[in-house]
Amino acid sequence: MRAAIASPDDSDGWQSPRLHLSIYTILSRRSVRRHNAVAARAYVAIHIDDVASLLP
């Protein structure tokens, strides 16, 4: 009985960290993509301003 009760707990214990890790990796990838998009927009905006200021 104890072994039967312990095996589902062990499987859940192994599955939940994997689920949490996958969720964290997905969230981190999304945040990196958002950061890259924002950084790219800011970079383009700054360089457009620089070019516009150099034009006569």
N, CA, C and O atoms as a Tinker XYZ file with bonds, in Angstrom:
   224  protein
     1  N      0.833000   -1.210000    0.000000    73     2
     2  CA     0.000000    0.000000    0.000000    64     1     3
     3  C      0.867000    1.260000    0.000000    63     2     4     5
     4  O      0.604000    2.200000   -0.750000    81     3
     5  N      1.901000    1.274000    0.844000    73     3     6
     6  CA     2.744000    2.472000    0.903000    64     5     7
     7  C      3.447000    2.722000   -0.432000    63     6     8     9
     8  O      3.552000    3.868000   -0.870000    81     7
     9  N      3.927000    1.664000   -1.078000    73     7    10
    10  CA     4.618000    1.819000   -2.358000    64     9    11
    11  C      3.648000    2.346000   -3.415000    63    10    12    13
    12  O      4.020000    3.183000   -4.238000    81    11
    13  N      2.412000    1.860000   -3.394000    73    11    14
    14  CA     1.423000    2.309000   -4.371000    64    13    15
    15  C      1.090000    3.781000   -4.140000    63    14    16    17
    16  O      0.862000    4.522000   -5.096000    81    15
    17  N      1.061000    4.203000   -2.890000    73    15    18
    18  CA     0.759000    5.606000   -2.578000    64    17    19
    19  C      1.956000    6.490000   -2.921000    63    18    20    21
    20  O      1.781000    7.624000   -3.368000    81    19
    21  N      3.167000    5.981000   -2.716000    73    19    22
    22  CA     4.364000    6.788000   -2.944000    64    21    23
    23  C      4.625000    6.993000   -4.439000    63    22    24    25
    24  O      5.143000    8.039000   -4.832000    81    23
    25  N      4.278000    6.019000   -5.273000    73    23    26
    26  CA     4.605000    6.149000   -6.700000    64    25    27
    27  C      3.860000    7.309000   -7.378000    63    26    28    29
    28  O      4.489000    8.034000   -8.148000    81    27
    29  N      2.572000    7.524000   -7.140000    73    27    30
    30  CA     1.936000    8.700000   -7.763000    64    29    31
    31  C      2.528000   10.009000   -7.239000    63    30    32    33
    32  O      2.660000   10.973000   -7.993000    81    31
    33  N      2.880000   10.046000   -5.967000    73    31    34
    34  CA     3.484000   11.262000   -5.417000    64    33    35
    35  C      4.823000   11.537000   -6.092000    63    34    36    37
    36  O      5.139000   12.680000   -6.423000    81    35
    37  N      5.601000   10.484000   -6.293000    73    35    38
    38  CA     6.898000   10.660000   -6.951000    64    37    39
    39  C      6.711000   11.135000   -8.394000    63    38    40    41
    40  O      7.439000   12.011000   -8.861000    81    39
    41  N      5.736000   10.556000   -9.098000    73    39    42
    42  CA     5.527000   10.959000  -10.490000    64    41    43
    43  C      5.054000   12.414000  -10.545000    63    42    44    45
    44  O      5.491000   13.175000  -11.408000    81    43
    45  N      4.172000   12.800000   -9.637000    73    43    46
    46  CA     3.727000   14.198000   -9.606000    64    45    47
    47  C      4.890000   15.110000   -9.244000    63    46    48    49
    48  O      5.026000   16.204000   -9.791000    81    47
    49  N      5.725000   14.653000   -8.322000    73    47    50
    50  CA     6.879000   15.452000   -7.932000    64    49    51
    51  C      7.821000   15.669000   -9.103000    63    50    52    53
    52  O      8.442000   16.725000   -9.217000    81    51
    53  N      7.927000   14.674000   -9.971000    73    51    54
    54  CA     8.815000   14.832000  -11.134000    64    53    55
    55  C      8.139000   15.632000  -12.241000    63    54    56    57
    56  O      8.814000   16.348000  -12.981000    81    55
    57  N      6.826000   15.524000  -12.365000    73    55    58
    58  CA     6.131000   16.218000  -13.450000    64    57    59
    59  C      5.984000   17.708000  -13.167000    63    58    60    61
    60  O      6.138000   18.521000  -14.078000    81    59
    61  N      5.692000   18.081000  -11.934000    73    59    62
    62  CA     5.444000   19.496000  -11.654000    64    61    63
    63  C      6.674000   20.375000  -11.887000    63    62    64    65
    64  O      6.513000   21.468000  -12.429000    81    63
    65  N      7.893000   19.968000  -11.513000    73    63    66
    66  CA     9.040000   20.829000  -11.850000    64    65    67
    67  C      9.217000   20.971000  -13.357000    63    66    68    69
    68  O      9.588000   22.042000  -13.836000    81    67
    69  N      8.958000   19.906000  -14.106000    73    67    70
    70  CA     9.085000   20.003000  -15.559000    64    69    71
    71  C      8.078000   21.000000  -16.108000    63    70    72    73
    72  O      8.409000   21.807000  -16.977000    81    71
    73  N      6.850000   20.948000  -15.605000    73    71    74
    74  CA     5.831000   21.893000  -16.070000    64    73    75
    75  C      6.232000   23.309000  -15.704000    63    74    76    77
    76  O      6.107000   24.220000  -16.522000    81    75
    77  N      6.712000   23.503000  -14.483000    73    75    78
    78  CA     7.119000   24.846000  -14.061000    64    77    79
    79  C      8.291000   25.343000  -14.901000    63    78    80    81
    80  O      8.331000   26.514000  -15.280000    81    79
    81  N      9.235000   24.470000  -15.189000    73    79    82
    82  CA    10.385000   24.877000  -16.003000    64    81    83
    83  C      9.938000   25.261000  -17.401000    63    82    84    85
    84  O     10.413000   26.254000  -17.952000    81    83
    85  N      9.025000   24.486000  -17.985000    73    83    86
    86  CA     8.567000   24.809000  -19.337000    64    85    87
    87  C      7.814000   26.128000  -19.340000    63    86    88    89
    88  O      7.960000   26.918000  -20.274000    81    87
    89  N      7.010000   26.382000  -18.313000    73    87    90
    90  CA     6.278000   27.647000  -18.227000    64    89    91
    91  C      7.261000   28.802000  -18.090000    63    90    92    93
    92  O      7.109000   29.834000  -18.744000    81    91
    93  N      8.262000   28.629000  -17.244000    73    91    94
    94  CA     9.247000   29.706000  -17.064000    64    93    95
    95  C     10.037000   29.951000  -18.342000    63    94    96    97
    96  O     10.325000   31.099000  -18.679000    81    95
    97  N     10.395000   28.881000  -19.061000    73    95    98
    98  CA    11.150000   29.082000  -20.302000    64    97    99
    99  C     10.294000   29.780000  -21.341000    63    98   100   101
   100  O     10.786000   30.635000  -22.078000    81    99
   101  N      9.005000   29.423000  -21.411000    73    99   102
   102  CA     8.112000   30.085000  -22.372000    64   101   103
   103  C      7.964000   31.557000  -22.011000    63   102   104   105
   104  O      8.025000   32.421000  -22.886000    81   103
   105  N      7.770000   31.847000  -20.721000    73   103   106
   106  CA     7.619000   33.243000  -20.303000    64   105   107
   107  C      8.898000   34.018000  -20.561000    63   106   108   109
   108  O      8.851000   35.165000  -21.006000    81   107
   109  N     10.040000   33.405000  -20.285000    73   107   110
   110  CA    11.301000   34.118000  -20.496000    64   109   111
   111  C     11.522000   34.377000  -21.982000    63   110   112   113
   112  O     12.012000   35.441000  -22.361000    81   111
   113  N     11.165000   33.411000  -22.826000    73   111   114
   114  CA    11.317000   33.625000  -24.266000    64   113   115
   115  C     10.420000   34.750000  -24.737000    63   114   116   117
   116  O     10.832000   35.570000  -25.558000    81   115
   117  N      9.182000   34.802000  -24.222000    73   115   118
   118  CA     8.274000   35.886000  -24.605000    64   117   119
   119  C      8.825000   37.227000  -24.155000    63   118   120   121
   120  O      8.787000   38.200000  -24.908000    81   119
   121  N      9.334000   37.283000  -22.938000    73   119   122
   122  CA     9.864000   38.553000  -22.432000    64   121   123
   123  C     11.078000   38.984000  -23.241000    63   122   124   125
   124  O     11.261000   40.176000  -23.488000    81   123
   125  N     11.911000   38.036000  -23.657000    73   123   126
   126  CA    13.081000   38.375000  -24.475000    64   125   127
   127  C     12.633000   38.917000  -25.817000    63   126   128   129
   128  O     13.198000   39.894000  -26.311000    81   127
   129  N     11.620000   38.294000  -26.419000    73   127   130
   130  CA    11.117000   38.781000  -27.705000    64   129   131
   131  C     10.551000   40.183000  -27.556000    63   130   132   133
   132  O     10.797000   41.044000  -28.401000    81   131
   133  N      9.795000   40.422000  -26.490000    73   131   134
   134  CA     9.238000   41.759000  -26.263000    64   133   135
   135  C     10.359000   42.768000  -26.072000    63   134   136   137
   136  O     10.311000   43.865000  -26.629000    81   135
   137  N     11.354000   42.409000  -25.300000    73   135   138
   138  CA    12.473000   43.321000  -25.048000    64   137   139
   139  C     13.199000   43.630000  -26.351000    63   138   140   141
   140  O     13.555000   44.781000  -26.606000    81   139
   141  N     13.421000   42.615000  -27.171000    73   139   142
   142  CA    14.101000   42.836000  -28.449000    64   141   143
   143  C     13.277000   43.747000  -29.349000    63   142   144   145
   144  O     13.835000   44.623000  -30.010000    81   143
   145  N     11.972000   43.560000  -29.388000    73   143   146
   146  CA    11.117000   44.396000  -30.233000    64   145   147
   147  C     11.151000   45.839000  -29.754000    63   146   148   149
   148  O     11.260000   46.760000  -30.563000    81   147
   149  N     11.058000   46.041000  -28.446000    73   147   150
   150  CA    11.090000   47.404000  -27.895000    64   149   151
   151  C     12.450000   48.037000  -28.147000    63   150   152   153
   152  O     12.531000   49.204000  -28.530000    81   151
   153  N     13.509000   47.281000  -27.935000    73   151   154
   154  CA    14.853000   47.816000  -28.151000    64   153   155
   155  C     15.055000   48.168000  -29.626000    63   154   156   157
   156  O     15.664000   49.191000  -29.937000    81   155
   157  N     14.557000   47.339000  -30.526000    73   155   158
   158  CA    14.704000   47.610000  -31.959000    64   157   159
   159  C     13.938000   48.872000  -32.340000    63   158   160   161
   160  O     14.436000   49.690000  -33.113000    81   159
   161  N     12.730000   49.034000  -31.802000    73   159   162
   162  CA    11.947000   50.237000  -32.113000    64   161   163
   163  C     12.645000   51.481000  -31.594000    63   162   164   165
   164  O     12.705000   52.497000  -32.287000    81   163
   165  N     13.168000   51.409000  -30.387000    73   163   166
   166  CA    13.871000   52.560000  -29.814000    64   165   167
   167  C     15.119000   52.870000  -30.636000    63   166   168   169
   168  O     15.415000   54.038000  -30.889000    81   167
   169  N     15.843000   51.855000  -31.048000    73   167   170
   170  CA    17.060000   52.038000  -31.852000    64   169   171
   171  C     16.719000   52.711000  -33.184000    63   170   172   173
   172  O     17.397000   53.647000  -33.607000    81   171
   173  N     15.667000   52.226000  -33.836000    73   171   174
   174  CA    15.261000   52.805000  -35.120000    64   173   175
   175  C     14.805000   54.242000  -34.914000    63   174   176   177
   176  O     15.156000   55.116000  -35.707000    81   175
   177  N     14.029000   54.504000  -33.863000    73   175   178
   178  CA    13.537000   55.861000  -33.617000    64   177   179
   179  C     14.705000   56.816000  -33.373000    63   178   180   181
   180  O     14.703000   57.937000  -33.881000    81   179
   181  N     15.685000   56.388000  -32.612000    73   179   182
   182  CA    16.839000   57.251000  -32.322000    64   181   183
   183  C     17.610000   57.530000  -33.607000    63   182   184   185
   184  O     18.009000   58.668000  -33.855000    81   183
   185  N     17.821000   56.507000  -34.423000    73   183   186
   186  CA    18.608000   56.703000  -35.642000    64   185   187
   187  C     17.847000   57.511000  -36.680000    63   186   188   189
   188  O     18.456000   58.257000  -37.447000    81   187
   189  N     16.532000   57.377000  -36.718000    73   187   190
   190  CA    15.742000   58.214000  -37.632000    64   189   191
   191  C     15.868000   59.671000  -37.203000    63   190   192   193
   192  O     16.002000   60.556000  -38.048000    81   191
   193  N     15.827000   59.929000  -35.898000    73   191   194
   194  CA    15.984000   61.299000  -35.397000    64   193   195
   195  C     17.374000   61.831000  -35.748000    63   194   196   197
   196  O     17.510000   62.986000  -36.153000    81   195
   197  N     18.395000   61.006000  -35.599000    73   195   198
   198  CA    19.760000   61.444000  -35.926000    64   197   199
   199  C     19.879000   61.784000  -37.409000    63   198   200   201
   200  O     20.463000   62.804000  -37.774000    81   199
   201  N     19.329000   60.932000  -38.249000    73   199   202
   202  CA    19.408000   61.173000  -39.695000    64   201   203
   203  C     18.606000   62.413000  -40.054000    63   202   204   205
   204  O     19.045000   63.225000  -40.869000    81   203
   205  N     17.430000   62.565000  -39.449000    73   203   206
   206  CA    16.598000   63.730000  -39.749000    64   205   207
   207  C     17.303000   65.010000  -39.316000    63   206   208   209
   208  O     17.193000   66.031000  -39.996000    81   207
   209  N     18.015000   64.976000  -38.210000    73   207   210
   210  CA    18.708000   66.181000  -37.750000    64   209   211
   211  C     19.896000   66.508000  -38.651000    63   210   212   213
   212  O     20.278000   67.673000  -38.762000    81   211
   213  N     20.483000   65.502000  -39.294000    73   211   214
   214  CA    21.619000   65.746000  -40.186000    64   213   215
   215  C     21.169000   66.268000  -41.550000    63   214   216   217
   216  O     21.934000   66.939000  -42.243000    81   215
   217  N     19.941000   65.965000  -41.933000    73   215   218
   218  CA    19.465000   66.419000  -43.240000    64   217   219
   219  C     19.254000   67.926000  -43.230000    63   218   220   221
   220  O     18.867000   68.485000  -42.203000    81   219
   221  N     19.504000   68.602000  -44.362000    73   219   222
   222  CA    19.315000   70.054000  -44.423000    64   221   223
   223  C     17.839000   70.437000  -44.430000    63   222   224
   224  O     17.509000   71.622000  -44.478000    81   223
